[in-house]
Amino acid sequence: MATIFNKIIDREIPADIVYETDTVIAFKDVNPVASTHILIIPKKNIPTLNDINIKDTQVLAELLLVTTKIAKQMNVDKEGYRIVINCNKNAGQTVYHLHLHLIGGRKLNWPPG
Ligand code: DGP
């Protein structure tokens, strides 16, 4: 099912895009929880982490590689950052299109809330 993120991919609504390839796209989160808060998503519709399969191996690897590139680009790689994937309601997933949150720029608490 199409979500708001498909509209960002298709340029139907604006987003602050920081990185893009044929298969993934990354943009600033509209509700940032830290000075660096980027969402990295596959262009392919994958609703949740539960929906990945072996055919997605390449795109999943690319999501992680792109995340590390953006962390460098945003200058949070040395101080540190966190990647979060919320899966379904107990984790607070609100957009049902797989996405990685890249969060950095401040000290992050552990365990998360
Ligand atoms: P999650 O709770 O993991 O499903 O996080 C979804 C995130 O998506 C949330 O941090 C806010 C962000 N978000 C929702 N709608 C939009 C939008 O239209 N544009 C942007 N840039 N981010 C959005």
Backbone and ligand atoms as CSV (ligand in chain L), in Angstrom:
chain,resi,resn,atom,element,x,y,z
A,1,MET,N,N,0.840,-1.196,0.000
A,1,MET,CA,C,0.000,0.000,0.000
A,1,MET,C,C,0.877,1.249,0.000
A,2,ALA,N,N,0.450,2.233,-0.778
A,2,ALA,CA,C,1.248,3.461,-0.873
A,2,ALA,C,C,1.130,4.271,0.421
A,3,THR,N,N,2.200,4.920,0.799
A,3,THR,CA,C,2.216,5.766,2.003
A,3,THR,C,C,2.707,7.153,1.601
A,4,ILE,N,N,2.808,8.004,2.589
A,4,ILE,CA,C,3.331,9.359,2.387
A,4,ILE,C,C,4.764,9.305,1.810
A,5,PHE,N,N,5.496,8.252,2.143
A,5,PHE,CA,C,6.876,8.166,1.640
A,5,PHE,C,C,6.896,7.931,0.117
A,6,ASN,N,N,5.888,7.250,-0.427
A,6,ASN,CA,C,5.809,7.121,-1.892
A,6,ASN,C,C,5.646,8.486,-2.542
A,7,LYS,N,N,4.928,9.361,-1.863
A,7,LYS,CA,C,4.728,10.716,-2.410
A,7,LYS,C,C,6.050,11.484,-2.398
A,8,ILE,N,N,6.870,11.222,-1.406
A,8,ILE,CA,C,8.203,11.863,-1.369
A,8,ILE,C,C,9.066,11.294,-2.490
A,9,ILE,N,N,9.043,9.969,-2.658
A,9,ILE,CA,C,9.821,9.330,-3.730
A,9,ILE,C,C,9.400,9.910,-5.090
A,10,ASP,N,N,8.092,10.079,-5.269
A,10,ASP,CA,C,7.548,10.550,-6.557
A,10,ASP,C,C,7.549,12.073,-6.696
A,11,ARG,N,N,8.083,12.751,-5.694
A,11,ARG,CA,C,8.150,14.233,-5.687
A,11,ARG,C,C,6.760,14.867,-5.725
A,12,GLU,N,N,5.786,14.164,-5.167
A,12,GLU,CA,C,4.441,14.754,-5.098
A,12,GLU,C,C,4.323,15.671,-3.892
A,13,ILE,N,N,5.119,15.385,-2.850
A,13,ILE,CA,C,5.207,16.327,-1.731
A,13,ILE,C,C,6.685,16.604,-1.481
A,14,PRO,N,N,7.005,17.784,-0.957
A,14,PRO,CA,C,8.410,18.149,-0.784
A,14,PRO,C,C,9.053,17.442,0.406
A,15,ALA,N,N,10.345,17.246,0.320
A,15,ALA,CA,C,11.130,16.738,1.445
A,15,ALA,C,C,12.540,17.251,1.240
A,16,ASP,N,N,13.249,17.319,2.335
A,16,ASP,CA,C,14.643,17.767,2.269
A,16,ASP,C,C,15.512,16.529,1.994
A,17,ILE,N,N,15.687,16.233,0.728
A,17,ILE,CA,C,16.386,15.003,0.323
A,17,ILE,C,C,17.896,15.211,0.431
A,18,VAL,N,N,18.554,14.284,1.114
A,18,VAL,CA,C,19.999,14.431,1.310
A,18,VAL,C,C,20.806,13.409,0.501
A,19,TYR,N,N,20.155,12.386,-0.005
A,19,TYR,CA,C,20.877,11.357,-0.749
A,19,TYR,C,C,19.876,10.534,-1.549
A,20,GLU,N,N,20.283,10.102,-2.742
A,20,GLU,CA,C,19.367,9.289,-3.546
A,20,GLU,C,C,20.160,8.418,-4.518
A,21,THR,N,N,19.698,7.187,-4.669
A,21,THR,CA,C,20.205,6.313,-5.733
A,21,THR,C,C,18.974,5.758,-6.455
A,22,ASP,N,N,19.195,4.833,-7.386
A,22,ASP,CA,C,18.060,4.228,-8.090
A,22,ASP,C,C,17.146,3.452,-7.142
A,23,THR,N,N,17.701,2.973,-6.036
A,23,THR,CA,C,16.936,2.053,-5.173
A,23,THR,C,C,16.614,2.588,-3.778
A,24,VAL,N,N,17.343,3.604,-3.324
A,24,VAL,CA,C,17.066,4.148,-1.987
A,24,VAL,C,C,17.044,5.672,-2.025
A,25,ILE,N,N,16.401,6.231,-1.015
A,25,ILE,CA,C,16.366,7.695,-0.909
A,25,ILE,C,C,16.402,8.060,0.573
A,26,ALA,N,N,17.034,9.189,0.882
A,26,ALA,CA,C,17.159,9.625,2.277
A,26,ALA,C,C,16.764,11.089,2.372
A,27,PHE,N,N,16.033,11.408,3.437
A,27,PHE,CA,C,15.554,12.779,3.606
A,27,PHE,C,C,15.424,13.087,5.091
A,28,LYS,N,N,15.373,14.393,5.413
A,28,LYS,CA,C,15.277,14.805,6.810
A,28,LYS,C,C,13.903,14.467,7.372
A,29,ASP,N,N,13.891,13.964,8.609
A,29,ASP,CA,C,12.631,13.674,9.289
A,29,ASP,C,C,11.917,14.991,9.597
A,30,VAL,N,N,10.618,15.012,9.351
A,30,VAL,CA,C,9.836,16.223,9.557
A,30,VAL,C,C,9.713,16.565,11.049
A,31,ASN,N,N,9.850,15.564,11.921
A,31,ASN,CA,C,9.804,15.777,13.376
A,31,ASN,C,C,11.111,15.309,14.004
A,32,PRO,N,N,12.186,16.067,13.821
A,32,PRO,CA,C,13.490,15.568,14.283
A,32,PRO,C,C,13.571,15.450,15.804
A,33,VAL,N,N,14.223,14.385,16.266
A,33,VAL,CA,C,14.426,14.197,17.703
A,33,VAL,C,C,15.857,14.516,18.107
A,34,ALA,N,N,16.657,14.949,17.136
A,34,ALA,CA,C,18.048,15.341,17.393
A,34,ALA,C,C,18.460,16.239,16.229
A,35,SER,N,N,19.608,16.897,16.352
A,35,SER,CA,C,19.995,17.846,15.297
A,35,SER,C,C,20.220,17.132,13.967
A,36,THR,N,N,20.625,15.875,14.020
A,36,THR,CA,C,20.664,15.040,12.814
A,36,THR,C,C,19.599,13.962,12.951
A,37,HIS,N,N,18.637,13.980,12.057
A,37,HIS,CA,C,17.588,12.923,12.057
A,37,HIS,C,C,17.150,12.722,10.608
A,38,ILE,N,N,17.690,11.687,10.022
A,38,ILE,CA,C,17.471,11.390,8.609
A,38,ILE,C,C,16.740,10.060,8.501
A,39,LEU,N,N,15.834,9.969,7.550
A,39,LEU,CA,C,15.162,8.701,7.247
A,39,LEU,C,C,15.754,8.146,5.963
A,40,ILE,N,N,16.125,6.885,5.990
A,40,ILE,CA,C,16.689,6.225,4.807
A,40,ILE,C,C,15.718,5.104,4.448
A,41,ILE,N,N,15.240,5.123,3.222
A,41,ILE,CA,C,14.178,4.173,2.845
A,41,ILE,C,C,14.477,3.522,1.491
A,42,PRO,N,N,13.977,2.305,1.307
A,42,PRO,CA,C,14.038,1.718,-0.035
A,42,PRO,C,C,12.951,2.343,-0.896
A,43,LYS,N,N,13.184,2.441,-2.192
A,43,LYS,CA,C,12.116,2.934,-3.068
A,43,LYS,C,C,11.030,1.867,-3.235
A,44,LYS,N,N,11.465,0.629,-3.122
A,44,LYS,CA,C,10.518,-0.485,-3.182
A,44,LYS,C,C,9.596,-0.455,-1.952
A,45,ASN,N,N,8.329,-0.790,-2.153
A,45,ASN,CA,C,7.403,-0.838,-1.022
A,45,ASN,C,C,7.636,-2.085,-0.176
A,46,ILE,N,N,8.161,-1.863,1.022
A,46,ILE,CA,C,8.298,-2.932,2.017
A,46,ILE,C,C,7.663,-2.352,3.282
A,47,PRO,N,N,6.508,-2.836,3.699
A,47,PRO,CA,C,5.802,-2.158,4.801
A,47,PRO,C,C,6.556,-2.160,6.137
A,48,THR,N,N,7.051,-3.334,6.544
A,48,THR,CA,C,7.732,-3.415,7.847
A,48,THR,C,C,8.956,-4.310,7.705
A,49,LEU,N,N,9.760,-4.312,8.757
A,49,LEU,CA,C,10.944,-5.185,8.745
A,49,LEU,C,C,10.530,-6.652,8.625
A,50,ASN,N,N,9.338,-6.989,9.119
A,50,ASN,CA,C,8.841,-8.369,9.013
A,50,ASN,C,C,8.645,-8.815,7.570
A,51,ASP,N,N,8.580,-7.860,6.661
A,51,ASP,CA,C,8.239,-8.189,5.268
A,51,ASP,C,C,9.446,-8.367,4.359
A,52,ILE,N,N,10.653,-8.276,4.914
A,52,ILE,CA,C,11.831,-8.458,4.055
A,52,ILE,C,C,11.993,-9.933,3.698
A,53,ASN,N,N,12.604,-10.160,2.538
A,53,ASN,CA,C,12.940,-11.541,2.190
A,53,ASN,C,C,14.306,-11.567,1.518
A,54,ILE,N,N,14.745,-12.746,1.160
A,54,ILE,CA,C,16.116,-12.928,0.665
A,54,ILE,C,C,16.378,-12.069,-0.579
A,55,LYS,N,N,15.353,-11.793,-1.347
A,55,LYS,CA,C,15.515,-10.966,-2.554
A,55,LYS,C,C,15.860,-9.511,-2.207
A,56,ASP,N,N,15.631,-9.138,-0.951
A,56,ASP,CA,C,15.894,-7.760,-0.531
A,56,ASP,C,C,17.306,-7.572,0.024
A,57,THR,N,N,18.103,-8.607,-0.008
A,57,THR,CA,C,19.435,-8.544,0.609
A,57,THR,C,C,20.237,-7.343,0.102
A,58,GLN,N,N,20.222,-7.164,-1.218
A,58,GLN,CA,C,21.012,-6.084,-1.817
A,58,GLN,C,C,20.530,-4.696,-1.350
A,59,VAL,N,N,19.239,-4.513,-1.371
A,59,VAL,CA,C,18.722,-3.192,-0.990
A,59,VAL,C,C,18.933,-2.943,0.508
A,60,LEU,N,N,18.854,-3.989,1.307
A,60,LEU,CA,C,19.082,-3.823,2.746
A,60,LEU,C,C,20.527,-3.441,3.017
A,61,ALA,N,N,21.438,-4.063,2.290
A,61,ALA,CA,C,22.862,-3.705,2.425
A,61,ALA,C,C,23.070,-2.261,1.991
A,62,GLU,N,N,22.403,-1.884,0.908
A,62,GLU,CA,C,22.555,-0.513,0.423
A,62,GLU,C,C,22.020,0.496,1.450
A,63,LEU,N,N,20.928,0.157,2.110
A,63,LEU,CA,C,20.390,1.058,3.138
A,63,LEU,C,C,21.435,1.329,4.217
A,64,LEU,N,N,22.139,0.274,4.625
A,64,LEU,CA,C,23.154,0.455,5.662
A,64,LEU,C,C,24.352,1.242,5.137
A,65,LEU,N,N,24.769,0.936,3.918
A,65,LEU,CA,C,25.916,1.655,3.340
A,65,LEU,C,C,25.604,3.137,3.177
A,66,VAL,N,N,24.417,3.424,2.677
A,66,VAL,CA,C,23.998,4.819,2.504
A,66,VAL,C,C,23.951,5.520,3.869
A,67,THR,N,N,23.472,4.810,4.873
A,67,THR,CA,C,23.407,5.388,6.215
A,67,THR,C,C,24.794,5.806,6.694
A,68,THR,N,N,25.785,4.966,6.473
A,68,THR,CA,C,27.133,5.337,6.924
A,68,THR,C,C,27.668,6.525,6.122
A,69,LYS,N,N,27.345,6.583,4.851
A,69,LYS,CA,C,27.760,7.737,4.029
A,69,LYS,C,C,27.136,9.028,4.544
A,70,ILE,N,N,25.847,8.948,4.858
A,70,ILE,CA,C,25.159,10.150,5.346
A,70,ILE,C,C,25.707,10.552,6.719
A,71,ALA,N,N,25.996,9.572,7.559
A,71,ALA,CA,C,26.568,9.882,8.879
A,71,ALA,C,C,27.868,10.682,8.707
A,72,LYS,N,N,28.668,10.297,7.725
A,72,LYS,CA,C,29.905,11.050,7.444
A,72,LYS,C,C,29.563,12.431,6.910
A,73,GLN,N,N,28.637,12.451,5.931
A,73,GLN,CA,C,28.204,13.712,5.308
A,73,GLN,C,C,27.697,14.703,6.377
A,74,MET,N,N,26.993,14.182,7.384
A,74,MET,CA,C,26.405,15.030,8.434
A,74,MET,C,C,27.383,15.247,9.596
A,75,ASN,N,N,28.558,14.624,9.461
A,75,ASN,CA,C,29.613,14.806,10.456
A,75,ASN,C,C,29.246,14.274,11.844
A,76,VAL,N,N,28.518,13.177,11.888
A,76,VAL,CA,C,28.201,12.549,13.177
A,76,VAL,C,C,28.890,11.192,13.324
A,77,ASP,N,N,29.646,10.803,12.301
A,77,ASP,CA,C,30.241,9.458,12.310
A,77,ASP,C,C,31.239,9.270,13.451
A,78,LYS,N,N,32.019,10.294,13.751
A,78,LYS,CA,C,33.053,10.139,14.776
A,78,LYS,C,C,32.458,10.173,16.181
A,79,GLU,N,N,31.572,11.125,16.427
A,79,GLU,CA,C,30.964,11.251,17.766
A,79,GLU,C,C,29.978,10.109,18.020
A,80,GLY,N,N,29.339,9.648,16.963
A,80,GLY,CA,C,28.436,8.501,17.100
A,80,GLY,C,C,26.995,8.842,16.775
A,81,TYR,N,N,26.269,7.818,16.467
A,81,TYR,CA,C,24.869,7.977,16.055
A,81,TYR,C,C,24.158,6.658,16.287
A,82,ARG,N,N,22.857,6.673,16.092
A,82,ARG,CA,C,22.065,5.454,16.267
A,82,ARG,C,C,21.185,5.241,15.043
A,83,ILE,N,N,20.996,3.979,14.692
A,83,ILE,CA,C,20.042,3.615,13.645
A,83,ILE,C,C,18.882,2.921,14.331
A,84,VAL,N,N,17.673,3.356,14.015
A,84,VAL,CA,C,16.475,2.765,14.618
A,84,VAL,C,C,15.539,2.308,13.505
A,85,ILE,N,N,15.022,1.099,13.643
A,85,ILE,CA,C,13.920,0.638,12.784
A,85,ILE,C,C,12.773,0.274,13.702
A,86,ASN,N,N,11.694,1.036,13.651
A,86,ASN,CA,C,10.509,0.704,14.433
A,86,ASN,C,C,9.676,-0.287,13.638
A,87,CYS,N,N,9.294,-1.365,14.293
A,87,CYS,CA,C,8.487,-2.384,13.611
A,87,CYS,C,C,7.161,-2.577,14.347
A,88,ASN,N,N,6.102,-2.140,13.689
A,88,ASN,CA,C,4.726,-2.308,14.188
A,88,ASN,C,C,4.432,-1.487,15.447
A,89,LYS,N,N,3.258,-1.703,16.009
A,89,LYS,CA,C,2.691,-0.702,16.918
A,89,LYS,C,C,3.436,-0.570,18.241
A,90,ASN,N,N,3.934,-1.649,18.809
A,90,ASN,CA,C,4.606,-1.507,20.104
A,90,ASN,C,C,5.901,-0.713,19.996
A,91,ALA,N,N,6.466,-0.676,18.821
A,91,ALA,CA,C,7.674,0.126,18.601
A,91,ALA,C,C,7.333,1.539,18.152
A,92,GLY,N,N,6.052,1.782,17.890
A,92,GLY,CA,C,5.636,3.121,17.490
A,92,GLY,C,C,5.751,3.393,16.003
A,93,GLN,N,N,5.767,2.339,15.186
A,93,GLN,CA,C,5.816,2.573,13.732
A,93,GLN,C,C,4.546,3.285,13.291
A,94,THR,N,N,4.714,4.381,12.588
A,94,THR,CA,C,3.552,5.151,12.124
A,94,THR,C,C,3.433,5.162,10.607
A,95,VAL,N,N,4.559,5.003,9.914
A,95,VAL,CA,C,4.527,4.981,8.448
A,95,VAL,C,C,4.919,3.574,8.003
A,96,TYR,N,N,3.995,2.927,7.289
A,96,TYR,CA,C,4.200,1.525,6.922
A,96,TYR,C,C,4.912,1.390,5.574
A,97,HIS,N,N,6.120,1.958,5.587
A,97,HIS,CA,C,7.091,1.828,4.490
A,97,HIS,C,C,8.424,1.742,5.226
A,98,LEU,N,N,9.108,0.621,5.108
A,98,LEU,CA,C,10.345,0.395,5.864
A,98,LEU,C,C,11.248,1.630,5.831
A,99,HIS,N,N,11.750,2.021,6.997
A,99,HIS,CA,C,12.679,3.155,7.050
A,99,HIS,C,C,13.634,3.004,8.211
A,100,LEU,N,N,14.853,3.457,7.988
A,100,LEU,CA,C,15.858,3.527,9.039
A,100,LEU,C,C,15.909,4.970,9.507
A,101,HIS,N,N,15.867,5.167,10.820
A,101,HIS,CA,C,16.128,6.495,11.374
A,101,HIS,C,C,17.621,6.575,11.659
A,102,LEU,N,N,18.273,7.583,11.150
A,102,LEU,CA,C,19.659,7.896,11.527
A,102,LEU,C,C,19.575,9.099,12.455
A,103,ILE,N,N,19.958,8.880,13.713
A,103,ILE,CA,C,19.810,9.917,14.740
A,103,ILE,C,C,21.178,10.206,15.340
A,104,GLY,N,N,21.538,11.475,15.363
A,104,GLY,CA,C,22.836,11.837,15.930
A,104,GLY,C,C,22.901,13.313,16.242
A,105,GLY,N,N,24.071,13.715,16.764
A,105,GLY,CA,C,24.274,15.129,17.077
A,105,GLY,C,C,24.095,15.436,18.550
A,106,ARG,N,N,23.747,14.421,19.322
A,106,ARG,CA,C,23.665,14.585,20.778
A,106,ARG,C,C,23.872,13.226,21.432
A,107,LYS,N,N,24.092,13.228,22.751
A,107,LYS,CA,C,24.219,11.969,23.487
A,107,LYS,C,C,22.850,11.291,23.519
A,108,LEU,N,N,22.835,10.023,23.172
A,108,LEU,CA,C,21.577,9.275,23.124
A,108,LEU,C,C,21.490,8.340,24.322
A,109,ASN,N,N,20.330,8.297,24.933
A,109,ASN,CA,C,20.150,7.460,26.130
A,109,ASN,C,C,20.021,5.984,25.767
A,110,TRP,N,N,20.440,5.149,26.714
A,110,TRP,CA,C,20.258,3.715,26.589
A,110,TRP,C,C,19.858,3.149,27.939
A,111,PRO,N,N,18.874,2.284,28.070
A,111,PRO,CA,C,18.049,1.770,26.976
A,111,PRO,C,C,17.084,2.823,26.453
A,112,PRO,N,N,16.650,2.660,25.183
A,112,PRO,CA,C,15.672,3.596,24.652
A,112,PRO,C,C,14.329,3.423,25.360
A,113,GLY,N,N,13.511,4.454,25.307
A,113,GLY,CA,C,12.222,4.420,26.027
A,113,GLY,C,C,11.221,3.506,25.380
L,1,DGP,P1,P,8.120,5.715,12.592
L,1,DGP,O1,O,7.547,6.053,13.944
L,1,DGP,O2,O,9.373,4.848,12.750
L,1,DGP,O3,O,7.114,5.114,11.646
L,1,DGP,O4,O,8.615,7.100,11.999
L,1,DGP,C1,C,8.043,7.768,10.933
L,1,DGP,C2,C,8.764,9.082,10.826
L,1,DGP,O5,O,8.394,9.680,9.594
L,1,DGP,C3,C,8.446,10.096,11.923
L,1,DGP,O6,O,9.647,10.348,12.677
L,1,DGP,C4,C,8.005,11.343,11.191
L,1,DGP,C5,C,8.390,11.073,9.762
L,1,DGP,N1,N,7.469,11.593,8.781
L,1,DGP,C6,C,6.132,11.325,8.694
L,1,DGP,N2,N,5.597,11.978,7.657
L,1,DGP,C7,C,6.616,12.662,7.066
L,1,DGP,C8,C,6.680,13.509,5.933
L,1,DGP,O7,O,5.698,13.779,5.238
L,1,DGP,N3,N,7.901,14.039,5.632
L,1,DGP,C9,C,9.019,13.763,6.367
L,1,DGP,N4,N,10.161,14.343,5.979
L,1,DGP,N5,N,8.990,12.950,7.431
L,1,DGP,C10,C,7.803,12.416,7.781
